[in-house]
């Protein structure tokens, strides 16, 4: 039996920031998605994030989406399906966590090193619990993977209980899956331990690998996708983060977006944000889930959420850019 | 400024074991590789490992290979290459760390929970440093991915500087890549921190993502594969582990394997093991790298390595099965 006495001190407690990277931070939608293009995008993003990491007031956890990457992987699974058994969607999300995590982690560590910073980054595989009774499972809404012809769709339905939806623009049929709400970040405790040891953690990639708990009390994968902003808000709530920061390709939220009477939203309390949300100012495919994620985080914690672009991130933290949502 | 005083004690120090799982622990070579087959294989493996995790004398880190999985992923990349830019080998290894890590972690955590154990497992994305001057880069020896016809090979060579080798059995041409020696586990310090917090860590999947440091002092991915047993030995050396345990599909090493004068090897010192290795008793594709990994670990640390099957693991730890290699 060995006894240790350990004396240490902590500087004034750091602010914990959860920063959710938008899809185009890692794969420009205009690019083909070669590794060279993706590494270049990650290097630019890493450089833009440096002021955040250099500010010793902050502990930072990075999260990111995986829309284009998991789409590509589903196409690869499909094209090779006569030779290699396709993996279910949960396993595909896990694959993209490895893929994107590696590219982002490498870019981030190289940028830390270039600036002589001592930060060490890492990527933690992250599962996210969903509720198998979530209404999303009876209203499949999220299109994933390639377009199919009607004949291909009928062929697939012989062996799989997938659901398809016809594309309104006539591009064919696409599989639709559930996008349930995150209930709990399964690795939140581990992430918290890693942050306490000052690691710059990358986690909850692609919204996390969806899992549920069966009647036999077993963790099981779920063929679904979780919105990465909602999953980031859940992580921020689980860890009682000080701020949730959602990065996107516009500087802030707007009402009457892209209309002649467009108005920038700079500072919103919960009621104001909820009202604009209910009025339908934020589109379901882009700003909607970001505002919803911000609302949930502020409601759960009483802390503040920011929606802005990566270029305006530092100004937004000083309060001079972006949309700030608070109690 | 806040001061903390922290008093704690440690039980007699635990033994740190690095346990390398063989390929068939997670994907039976006789199966097609569906998710159902893979989950079933992982569940059996997890159950077989329980006595190890239940023994409070041990801290355990699991490593694993990715041969069949990265082979499948390369086929998927190839089949979809007209639609989706193929990823380089380092990114593919990262994808398999996510894929295999998720399946193994889920099986392991479910088995811990079933037995009422408090263990928490996690998967850490792991890069492994290699030396760009390793002689393996001028003698590409490791075949990866699908077989190609001569015409396909010539077509690929128009855009890529890959190397191919004709299959002696006439199945076509296969890409060959370097299999350099691991120099350092980039995340060894993080793994050590996680073990100190009692997490049951899964790391160095598939031998790790190969990286090198460029002249500009940048971490870069490398199109290569690292032997998972050598990478596990490197992790064991970096962490000064007490034991390296390499699990395979035979109970121990043999000389004159499968001949009438076959002899079980139960206890070898470094000289004996090196002599049998030099005499070519251990085949390059299977037992050779395992004995080499064991030799390197024992030479580097003075500690003991064990080569055995998962079924004989507990007997081997008691000294009554397997091949033990020591100073």
Interface residues (C-beta under 8 A of the other chain):
Chain A: X1 X2 X3 X4 X5 X6 X7 X8 X9 X10 X11 X12 X13 X32 X33 X34 X35 X72 X73 X75 X76 X77 X78 X79 X80 X83 X84 X85 X87 X88 X90 X91 X94 X95 X96 X97 X98 X99 X101 X102 X103 X105 X106 X109 X110 X113 X114 X120 X122 X123 X124 X125 X127 X146 X187 X189 X190 X193 X194 X197 X199 X209 X211 X217 X218 X219 X220 X221
Chain B: X1 X2 X3 X4 X5 X6 X7 X8 X9 X10 X11 X12 X13 X32 X33 X34 X35 X72 X73 X75 X76 X77 X78 X79 X80 X83 X84 X85 X87 X88 X90 X91 X94 X95 X96 X97 X98 X99 X101 X102 X103 X105 X106 X109 X110 X113 X114 X120 X122 X123 X124 X125 X127 X146 X187 X189 X190 X193 X194 X197 X199 X209 X211 X217 X218 X219 X220 X221
